[in-house]
Amino acid sequence: MPTVIVLHDVDDVDHWLSSPKREELFGPKGITARTFRGEEGSNQVGLVAEIPDMAVWQEILESEAGAEAMKYDGVRPETIKILMEG
């Protein structure tokens, strides 16, 4: 199962960490995600995600529901970096 690291900045770290949106979008697709926060005072956050089907992951990221979840979570899309297990 592929593992990815996703790094990005958010408007409010505590809001992002407590958001139910990740589980709502990823859970039904079998995707698990562990969350991380950057150093104190940073707006950077991250995920380590286990993804059974990368095509499904990509569909979620490109979907309207995915865009709405990112907006709700305060994700700054221009800062997203995805690292693939290599």
Buried (B, 14 or more C-beta within 10 A) or exposed (E): EEEBBBBBBBEEBEEBBEBEBBEEBBEEEEBBBEBEBBEEEEBBBBBBBBBEEEEBBEEBBEEEEBEEBBEEBBBEEEEEEEEEEE
